[in-house]
Amino acid sequence: MDQRSPWLVILASGLLLGAALWSMRTVLGPVAATGGLSFLLWPHRQRPAVRRLLQVAWLLFAIWLLAQARSIVYPALAALAFAFLLDPAVGRLCRHRWPRGLAALVVMLPLLGLLLAAGLLLLPVLVDQGRALIGHLPKLYAQFVAWAEPLVARLPQTEGLSALPRDLPDLLPHAQKLIQGAFSGVVQVGRGIGLALQLVWFLLLTPILTFYILVDFPRLRELLGPHVPPSWTPRLALLADRLQSSVGAWLKGQLLVAAAVAVLTTGGYLIIGLPYALLLGFLTGVLNLVPVLGFWVSAVLATLSALFTPAPLQMLLKVWLVLLATQLLEQHVLSPRIVGRQLGVKPVVLLLAMLSLSAVFGVIGFLIAAPVIGLARGLWEIWGPRGRADAGRA
């Protein structure tokens, strides 16, 4: 009876907790749920099943916490990748008796210069295009009036205000659609502003975190060293080298893909006769390094340029055909082939990984597919049958 009583307590506590959480699901969040579960099960943590349940609960809570703090997590992951890539160069300077902080700053200068150049290139273009759009608003209004006048002329003559009560039921659905469309437009504009602010935050925070991680890299190794079994040290060092080379190959592949996108987009814009084709094509390549938002910013710039042509509707159609064709080529041909060649992975394998991870994690999954493939390949080479055999011979 004594052996069974803890399980009865655990089962009853779990049922009661589940019922309570379900009834208060709109009030309580993961913090209260995880805390309550930990409080109830902590006295029985010595049992393997209870310990696994607590580990699963804490893991789910950690995933939820990371998702809530994604505005910090994404820059931190990017900073960790950059620091991991730049650490060998910082180490070489430190061996020549450079202070580590100064060495990290010098190594980061190209990255900071790239971010500054992107900002200096993008901001004037946005200002000029905005001024040009404001200056062309009267012309756009005149074009809209010229397009709408024939439609208005075809409408039947109204009977004045006396017909309003009779026609009101027919007008209400149209008014509702108009209001819904306006509200949807406001929401989309708000989302666009939010994405722009997230991008600015990302660009500001990533270099700062990269610098501090580079400076503290040796301390991180010292903190993690005692917790690594001695038998794992050679393999982990080899895995770190493989991961570092994979991240470097991925970044090089992304730069090559961005250059190819710039060339293809510029060529397409020149063929259709879009104004500022060279500048817009170059910006499209640079902004291609920024996930999701980069495409939409380049698309907005090209759309604004198309509106100032003699035939804006036809030019808009051509511009979006060029953009969509370039995106399809990048996602299904350029990225798998170029990045896959840099990583030494077959294009079809990388393409399947991109599609699978993007289906689960969205845009972030699409971006991390190549480093994940490189990491998986390194793990297999080190801990697979051949790696274990080499370790046994050593």
N, C-alpha and C positions, 0 to 999 in steps of 0.2 A: 504493500500500500504506500510505503514511504517513497519507493522508486517511481510510482505512477503519479503521486501528488504534484510534483513540479510540472509535469506535462499537462495535467489538468488545469493548473494555474495558468500556464502559458497559453493553452488553448482558449480558456475562458477569457483571459485578458485580451488575447488577439481578437476574439469575436466582439467583445465589448468595445475595444478600441476602434475596430472597423465600423461598428454601428454608430459610434459617437462621431467619428470623423466624417462618415457619410452624411449624417444629419447636419453637421456643421461645415460642410465642404465649401460653402460660400464665404465663411468667416475665417477658418483656419487655413494656413498655407503649409508648404513643406517644412518650414522651420518648426512649427508646433507639432506636426505629425512625426518628424524625425526625433524631436526632443522627447515626446511622450513615449514613443516606441523604445528609445534608448533607456528612459527612466524605468520602464516596466521590465525590460529584459536584462538590464545590467546586472542584477543579482545572480542571474543564471548564465553569465557569459562564459563560464568554464566549460559548458556543454558545447560540443562542436557545431551542432545544428543552430543553436542560438547565436554562436559567434559568427557563423556564416550569414545568418539573417541580419545581424547588426552590420556586417561588412557591406552587404548588398544595400541596406538602407542608407548607410553613410556614402556609398558610392553614388547612388541615385541623387542624394542631396548635394553632393559635390558637383555632379553634372548640372543639376538645376542652378546651383550657385554660379557656375561658370557661364551658363547661358544668360543669367540675369546680368552678369558683369561683363558681357561681351564687348562693351565699349573699351574696357581695359584689357580683356583677354586677347583680342585680335592684335592690338599694337604690341602686347607683350610677346605673343608668339612670333610676330614679324621681327621684333627686336632680337629675340633669341636666335632666329634663323640668321639674321645679319651678323650678330655677334659670333655665332658658331663659324660663319664663313670668314670673318675678318680676323679671328683670333690668331691664326698662324702668322699673319703679317705683323700683328702687334707683338707676338712673341719674338719674331726676328729682330724687331727694333729694340725690344727690351734686352736681348742678348748683347746689343751694342751699347748698353748702359743708358738707354733712354728711360725716363720716368714713364710708368705705364699709362698714367693719365694723358701725358703729352703724346705718347705713341698712339693711343686710341683715338685722340682727336685728329692727328695727322692722317691716320688710316681712314677715318670717317669723312675727311674733306671731300673726296669724290662723291660720296653719297649725299652729303649736304649740298654740294654744288649742283648735283642733279635735281634735287628737290627745289633748290632756289631757282635754277634755270627753268624748271617746269612752271613754277609760280610766276616768274617774270615773263615767260612767254604767254601763259594763259591769261593773266590778268589784263594786259593791254588789249588783247584780242577781244576779250569779253566786253571791255569798256567801249572799244571802237564799234563792235557789232551792236551793242546796246544803243549807242548814240545814232548809228546808222538806222537802226530799227525805228527809233523815235522820230528821226527826220523823215522817214518814209511812211509814217503812219497816215498822213493826208493822202498820199498816193494810193496806199492800200485801201483806204476808205473809199476813194473815188472808184477804184476797181470793183470793190464790193457793190457800190451803188449801181455801177454800170451793169453788173451781173444780175442784180436783184430787180432792176426796173422792168425788164421784160416779164419776169414772173409776176410782179405786182400788177402789170397791165392786163394779164390774163385773168385775174381774179374777178368774179362778178361784183357788180356795184352793190354796196351795202345799203341798208335802209336807215342808217343813222343809229342813234342811241335807242330807238324804239325796238330794234331787233335784238338788243343785247340780252334781255331776259330769255328770249326764245333760244338764242344761240349759246347761252352760258353753259348748259350741260355739255355741249360739244367742245367748248373751249377749255373747260376745266382739265380734261385729261392732257391736252397739249401744254397747259400751264404747269401741270404737275411734272410732266417730262422735262420741261424747260428748267424748272427749279431743281429737279434731281440732277440734271446735267450740270447746272451751275455749281451745285454743292459738290458733285464729284470732281469738277475741275478745281475747286478750292482745296479739296482733300489731296488731289494729286500735286498741286503746287506746294502744299504743306509738306508732303512726303519728299518732294524734290529738295526743298530747303533743309529738311532734316538730314537727307543723305549728304548734301553739301557740307553741313556742319559736322557730320560724322567723318567725312573725308578730311576736313581741315584738322579735326581733333586727331585723327590717325596720323596725318603728316607731321603734326607738331609733337606728338607723344613718342612716336617710334624712334626718331633719332636720339631723344633724351634717354629712353630706356636702353637703347643699343649702347650708348656711351657708358652708362653705369654698369651694364652687364659685362662689357669688355674690361672695364677696370677691375671688377670683382671676380673675374673668371678663375684666377688661381685660388681664391678663397672658397669659391663654390666647389672646386675639386677637393680642397682640404676637408670641407664639411662632408662631402659624399664619400671620400676615400675610406674612412673607417667602417662604413656600412656595406662595403662591397667585399664579398668573399675573395680571398687571395687567388683561388683557382679561376675566378671570373675576370681578373684584372687584364690578362693579355687579350682575351676575346673582346672585352668592352673597349679596350684601346683600339683594337682593329675595327670594331663596329663604329666607333667615333670617327675614325679615318674614312670609312666607307660612307657614313652619313654626311660628313663634311664634303667629300667629293660629289655626292649626289646632290646636295643643296647647291654647290657651285655649278654643277652641270645644268641643274634646273634653271638657275638664274641666267646663265649664259643662253640657254634655249629660249627663255622668255624674251630676252633682248633681241635674239635673232628673229623670233616670231613677230615682235613689235616692228622691227625693221621691214620685214616682209609685208606686214599689214600696211605700213606707211607707203611702200612702193606701189602695192596693188591699189590702194585707195586713191593715191595721187594719180595713177594712170587712169583709173575709172573716171575721176573728176575731170581730167583733161579731155578725155574722149567725149563726155557729155557737155563740155563747155561751161562748167561751173566756175563762177568768179572765185578768186583766191584759192585755186585748186592746189597749188604747191603748199601754201601755208596750212590749209585745212587737212591735206593728206599727211603732212608732217605731224600736226597736232593729234590726228587720229592714231598714228603709230605710238606717240608718246603716251597718250591717254589710254592706250590699250593695256599698259602695265597696271592701270587702276581697274579692279574688277567692277563690273556692272556700271558704276557711275561714269567711268571713263567713256564707255560706249555712248551713253545717253548725252553726255556733254558734247562729244564730237558730233553726234547726230543733231543736236540743237543748233550748234554752230553752222553745220552744213545746211540745215533747214532755213535758218535766217538768211544765209547767203542766197539760197534758191528763191526766197521770196522777193528779192530785189532784181530778178531777171524779167525780161519782157513777157515770158510765158511761165508764171510761177507754178501753176498746177502741174504742167508737163515736167518742169525741172524737178519739182518735189518728187514725182514718181520715179524719175531717173536716179535721183540722189538716194532714195530709199532702196531701190534695186541694187545700186552699187554697195550700200552699207550691208544689206542682207546677204548678198553674194560673198562679200568679204568675210562676214561673220561665219557663214557656213564653211568657207574654205579654211578659216583659222581653226575652228573647233573640230572639224572632221578630217582635215588633211594636214595643215601646217603644224599645229601643236603636236599631234601624235608622231609625225615624221621627224620634225626638227628636235623636239625635246626628247623623243624616244631615242634618236640617234646619239644625242649627247649623253644619255643615261645608259646606252647600250641595251635598250629594251625594244622589242619588236613593236611597231606602231599599233598593231591590232590589240596587243596586250594593254598598252597605255590608253588606247581609246576606250576599251571596255572598263578599265579602272576609272577613267574620267567620268564616263556615263554612270557607272554604279555609285561612285562616291557623290557625284552631284545629285543623284536621285535621293540620297540619304541626307547629305549635309548641305545641299544647295550649292551656291557659288564657291563657298569655302572648300567644299569637297572637290570641286572641279580644279581648284588651284593647288590643293595639296596632294592630288593624285600622283604626280610625278615623284615628289619626295617620299611619299608612302611606298611607292613601288621600289624606289632605291633602297629604302630602309628594309623592306621585306626581302629584297634580294640579298642584302648584306646579312640579315639574320639567317637566311637559308644557307648561305655560303659558310657562315661561322658555326652555327649550331645544327646544321644539317648533317647527313651521314658523312659527307666528305670532310666537313670541318671537324667532326668528332674523331674521324680517323686520323687527320693530320695532328690534332691535339694529342691523341694517344701515342703517335709515333714520336712527337716532341717530348 
